[in-house]
Amino acid sequence: MDVTFKRTGVRRYSTVVADAVYGVRELDPAPGYHDFVPHDLAHYVVECELGLDDAVFGRAARGGGMFRAVGEGKKDPREARREGRRQRKREERMREAGHAKGDQMSVSERLAGLSLVAWVRRHDPSARPPEWAPQGAEVDEDVREALERIGARLDELAPRWRGLRVGEELRFRWPSAEPIS
């Protein structure tokens, strides 16, 4: 699956996932814009670095998540409801399976926020982290090591994201955190 983070406006971005099975799907606008590391990019790095396969992008690779099909135009209302039910059932199965794996979605959400806070503070201690990031959380040694590894990857990606102009993008092949474009 290809994962693309595209700058779509001055303070807007979209997240696009594409594969041969489920086609091209997107979140536009995607949540949590930040000049250096948007929320979904932080999730992506966390999930790649920690091998989480049942959070945002692992679920997207299996057809789940909040991503919506691109370019389908207006659908028949009945078909749209059927598709919505199928999507909700698929998401519920993934959620149930996720609990058996230790709820990786919660881990990804927490570490995406913590990693961005740690990264921002390391680069500019006076800077204000984004509103969506958790504030003042204590972390244990295992989490601290993970945050350092994630932070190193964000050190590589943040300047690339910041340098994008509207319409430009960063693309990855899941589950690699190495950009392919």
N, C-alpha and C positions, 0 to 999 in steps of 0.2 A: 504494500500500500504506500502510495506517495502522500506526504503530508506537506502542505504549503501554507505559509504564513504570509499574507499579502497586505501591504499597506494600501488601504482603500481611501484614505482621507487624511487630513492633517492630524487628527487624533483618533483615527479609526483603523481597524484591520479586520481581515476575515481569516478564518481557518478553513482550509479545503482539504478533504481526504478523497483519494481516488484509487480505485482498484478495478480489476476485471469483473469481479463478482457483483459488487454493489454499485458500481459506477462512480460518478463524481457527486460528492455531497459537501455541504458547507455550513458554517455558522457565519452569518454576515448581517449585522456586525457581531464580531466575537467579543466576549466580555473582558473587562479589566485591561484597558489600554495602558501602556506605560512606555515612555520614550526609549528606554533601554531594553526592557524585557517585558513583553505583554504576557498576560496571565496564561494563555494557552501554550505559549512557547515555554514558559517555566514548567507547566505540566509535562510537556513533551520531554524536556530534558530530564526531569525527575524520573519519569517512567522509563526512559531509555537507560539512564545511568544505574537505576536500581533494578532493572529487569521486571518491572511491574507490567504484567500482561492482561490484567483485569481492571484497568482504570480507564481513563478517557480514550486513549488511543488503541489499546488492546481491544476494547469493546467496539470501537469504530471499525477495526479490522475485521470484526465478526458481524458487522452490519448494525451495531447498536449505537447508542449515544444520541446526542441532540442534533446531529448533523442532518440536514435536509437536502434532498435531491436538487440538483441544479438543472435549470433549463427545461423543466417539464411543462411549463405553462400552467394554465388553469385546468384543474381536474374536475371531473364529475363529482359532485358532493358525496354521493354514495361511495364511490371508489376512494375518495379521500378519507372518509370515515373508516372504511375497511383497512386501508393502509395504516391509518393511525392505530387501529386495534392490533394489527400485526406487529407494528413497531413497539407498542406498549407491552405486548406479550413477550416479544424477544428481549426487551429491556428487563422485564420482571424475571425471566429465566437467568439472564446474566447477573442480575442483582442477587438472586438466590445462590447462584454458583459463587459469586463474589464473597458472600458471607463465609462460605467454606474455605476460601483462600485467605481469610483474615481481613476482609474489607479493604482491598487495595485502593479503592476510590477515595476513601477517607485519608489514607496514607498519602496518596498523591496530592490531594487538596491541601492537606496540612503542610507538606514539604514544599509544594510550589510556593505557598505564601512565605514560609520561613526562609526558603532559599533566596527569594527576592529581597526580603528584609535584610538578611545577612549580606547579600551582595551589594545592595545600595549603601548600607552602613560602612562597608569596607572601602568603597570607592569615594564616598562623600559622607563623613559622619554627621554633617549638619543637614543632609538631605532628608526629606520626608518620604518614607515609603508610601506606596500606593494605598488607597483606602481599603482595598480588598485583602491586603496582607495582614496576618495576625500581628499584634503588637505585644512586646515584652514577654514572649514565651520562653520558658526555660527548656533546655534540651539536654538529653543525656549524651554520653560519649559516642555511642553508635550513631546517633542522629547528627552529632557534630561532625563526625568523619564523613557521613554522607553529604552533609551540607558543603563541606570543603571540596569534595569531588564534583558536586553539582556546580558550585561556585566557579571552579576552574573551567568547566564547560561554558558557563555563562560569560566568563571573561573572554572567551573566543567568539561567542555569538553576539553579545550585546553591541559591539562596534559595528558588526555587519548589519544588524537590525536598524541601528540608529542611522546608518548611512543610506538606507533605502529611501527613495523618493516615492511619492504616491504612484501606485501602479506597479511598483517593483515588489519582489518577493524572495523569501528564503524557502527552499524546498529540501525535504529529507525523504529517505526511504525507511519506513518503520521496520525494525526498531533501532535504527542507527541515529546517533546524534551528530553525525558528520553531514554537513550540508552537501547536496548534490548540485545546487545552483544558487 
